[in-house]
Amino acid sequence: MSDTPHTLAVYAGFWRRAAAAVIDGGLLLAVLLGLSRLAGNPDLLLREDWLPSLFSGLLGLAYAAGFESSRLQATPGKRLIGIKVTDLGGRRISLRRAVVRHLGQFLSAAVLMLGYVMAAFTQRRQALHDKLAGTLVVRAALSVEQVAQAAPAQAWSRWSIAALLAPLLATWLALWVLGLEQGATRPAQSDARYHARTEVAAALYYASEAIDLAESAYAENSDFTSVNLPSVELGAEASRTIASLQVAAGSLHITFGGEAAAVLQGHTLTLTPALDGEGNIAWVCGYAEVPEGYDVVHEDYLSLTDVDASALPPDCLPEAEAAPEAEEPAPGLKA
């Protein structure tokens, strides 16, 4: 059954709410990525750890509850779409009610997202978390009196609800079965190598400062073989997976340990400098080929790395062995 024009002018529809959620999600992601870079760890969100998840959850809670209980009564996403959150009488909600509403979204998601779908057909267009918190999502331009006096939306028949939910449930079931099949056929070793490559990419990022120090030392005497930094200081995050970082005779040696993947434990990845005729510097990672027109400082550089090739990103491998799919260049390598 369709809504009356009066109802449509009061309550925010399902798709308006979905659009606002997408905008807010994008803004939160941008903030999290920015904070990760400021912390010197751009891969922080990729870690399988409780701390990044906890921080992300608390930031999302502060974002939603703070904005929706403020004078704006809406997150930036809702504000852009032209909707706001009120109590059942059309008034501004308290911080406590806003927190309950946000936490209730975990329950809305847990029941196969049906808690969100409720907003499409309940009488006052409330999702499950709105029911739990006693809130409404309405057009932003409405006054308290207009919301309080608004008639409920026309209820859908059981057959209409079933017609809406049946294809959704079928889609979710198909995706769930497909996910189980993929999970059963995907080797655990492939996951382990993916995580190892991620840790190597992070280590190369942490090594960028040591590369700058080595290049500065080279600029003073024009001899990489005399550049030695016995121990480069590591931050707490880098120390999770790197046991030591040092420069010996111009080559940078990254030895893995701590919480690093098993395939990396105790092994060393080496970056060796190479020079062209004009004095430009390129760092050759692991088993990679020396760039055309460059001469590597140590001819035996391939023997300095003992990390399994399967745990290395493409930029640390010969071109023939690099993964065919396009990937981001490993941080820390520069020409």
NORUR-V468008 format. One record per helix or strand of 3 or more residues. SS is the DSSP state (A for helix, B for strand). FROM is the first residue (numbers start at 1). TO is the last residue. If there is no record, write none. Layout:
BEGIN
((SS;FROM;TO) (SS;FROM;TO))
END
This chain:
BEGIN
((A;5;8) (A;14;38) (A;44;46) (A;50;68) (A;76;81) (B;83;87) (A;95;110) (A;114;120) (A;128;133) (B;135;139) (A;144;148) (A;158;185) (A;188;206) (A;208;221) (A;224;226) (A;238;240) (B;242;248) (B;251;256) (B;268;275) (B;281;285) (A;301;304) (A;309;311) (A;314;316))
END
